[in-house]
């Protein structure tokens, strides 16, 4: 099959786990003999490029000067349409795999669906609006201050409508793959997605990258790891507050924070200030490369997974594959595989006292760390391997092509 992947932020320009999953899907299908081309965005400091099967040609938030006016999106949209049409002509795909695209203008998302000559399969990793929207549409529907300014703005928007849509439109989706039942239900029932063929395909990890943990390989006291973006919805401050409570009680607590990209600079500043105050109890590792993550996981025993809402996160699966005991919040997709007391310990989001209690429970009971970690590893081996994920994705593409 000839598969065209379209996404913003393809690794190494990583925004989060959804982009990493796209990379693993594209590379995994290439290894199975499929012809894959990734059309993605470029950063302003690097410029457009073609590197093997990854073409960084699309303009987006990453490529644009933030000081430019709203009308820059007219040119961004026209550029992306031109590039997309040229790639379709050159590559001639059998299926288009659409991942995140809103940063390339929401109008471009609509264009892909309205004009595609082949089936479009959408990959969704979180609850997102049914109707693509962005700052351009917001600008078009927001009146200017003053009568004269508003008339002038309306005239300019009317003129721009010759080159780019000025109102968001709903999309009638054919095939959408969701990475959990939670995300499927959120998008369809709460956000109003119209989907003819909704499919749930859980993510998977390459299990052989992670060593099988023997009971004697766990540390006593256990070493704790937090890995994720330094953002409020990932809540590292609650984790740090729990560490502070345990340190004040004189317990042997050691936390490593594997800090990812932050989308909230002010919050990030608060987190690192708190880390400085905690001193020896917290170590920071900045933006760890994906190839190094199995080694980092193997050096720890407990993975603290805090999130307000998640689809089906790669980081959690990787920690389970590495045999780490899990302390987690109830946050959506992970609830479908996490069982309190069997492969994890659960605490409420934002509750530092409850988190500290769970961490103390593992510090005082090393055998529970081993039990939770080995049960987590067994579950991934049985149900969440990368091979299983690629098998299901490949079969979906074949089904879509047969129907087409």
C-alpha positions, 0 to 999 in steps of 0.5 A, a space after each residue: 500500500 502507498 500511505 500518505 501520513 499528514 501531521 504537524 510536529 512529526 518527530 524530532 519536532 515532538 509535541 507529545 505522545 500522539 506524534 511519537 505514535 505517528 512516527 512508530 506507525 509510519 516506520 513500522 509500516 515501512 518495515 513491513 514493506 509499505 510505501 510511506 510518505 510523511 508530509 509534515 511541518 517545518 520550524 521557522 529556524 530550520 526551513 522546509 526540507 525533504 529527508 528520505 520519506 519525511 517531507 517537512 514542507 507544511 507551514 504552521 504555528 511552528 513556521 510563522 512569526 507570531 508577531 505577524 497579523 491574522 492575515 498570514 493564515 491566508 498565505 499559510 493556507 494557500 501554501 499548504 493547499 499547493 504543497 498538498 496537491 503537488 504531493 498527491 500528484 507525485 506520490 499518488 497514495 492509496 490511503 491518506 492517514 490524517 493525524 493532527 493538522 489544526 496548527 496548519 489552519 483548520 481550513 486546511 483540515 477541511 480541504 483535505 477531507 473535501 478534496 481527497 481522491 482516496 480514503 482518509 483515515 483519521 487517527 485521534 489520540 484525545 478529545 478534540 472539537 468536532 468542527 476544526 477551529 483556530 485563530 483565523 476563524 476566531 478573527 473572522 467572526 470577531 467584530 473590530 472596535 469602532 464602526 469604521 474599523 469594523 466595516 473595514 475588517 468585514 471588507 478585508 475578510 470578504 476579500 480573503 474569502 476568495 482564497 480561504 474559508 472564513 467560517 468553520 465547517 463540520 466534517 462528515 468522517 468516514 473512518 476514524 481510529 480512536 486510541 481508546 473507548 474513552 476517546 471514541 465516546 468523548 468525541 462522538 457523544 460529547 463533541 458530536 463527531 459524525 463518524 460512519 466507521 469508528 474504530 478503537 485501536 489501542 496503542 502498543 510498544 516494542 516490548 523487546 526494548 524493555 528488559 524483563 525485571 527480576 525481583 532482585 533488580 528492584 531497588 529498596 527503597 524504590 526510585 520514583 519517576 515522573 515523565 511528561 510535559 511540565 504543564 498543569 494538566 500533567 500536574 508535576 506540582 502535586 508530585 513535588 508536594 507529595 515528595 516534600 511531605 514524605 521528606 518532612 516525615 524522614 522517609 527515603 524518597 528520591 524522585 526523578 523528573 524527566 521533563 518534556 516540552 512545556 506549553 505553559 512557561 509560567 507554570 514551568 517556572 513555578 515547577 523548577 522553582 519548587 524543584 530547587 527548593 527540594 534540593 537532593 530529593 529531586 533530580 531533573 533530566 531534560 527532554 530525554 531522547 526516545 532511544 534513551 527512555 528504556 534505560 531511564 525506566 530500568 533505573 527506576 521502580 515506580 512510575 508516577 502518572 498524573 493526568 487530568 484527561 488522557 486518551 491512551 498515553 505511550 509513556 504509561 505503556 512504556 513504564 508498564 512494559 519496563 516492569 515499573 509499579 504504577 501510581 496513577 490518576 483516573 483520567 479516561 483511557 488508562 482506566 480501561 487497563 489499570 486495576 487498583 491493587 493489581 497493576 497500579 495504585 490509584 489516587 485522585 487528581 490534585 491530591 498531594 496527601 493521597 499521592 504521598 500516602 501511595 508513595 509511602 505504601 510502596 516505600 514500606 512494602 517493597 514486595 508490592 512494588 514487585 507485584 504491581 510492576 510484574 503484573 503491569 509488564 505481563 499485561 503489556 506482553 499479552 495485549 499491548 505490543 507494537 506488533 498487535 497495534 500494527 497488525 490491527 492498523 494494517 488490517 484497517 487499511 486493507 478493509 478501507 481499500 476494499 470498501 473504496 
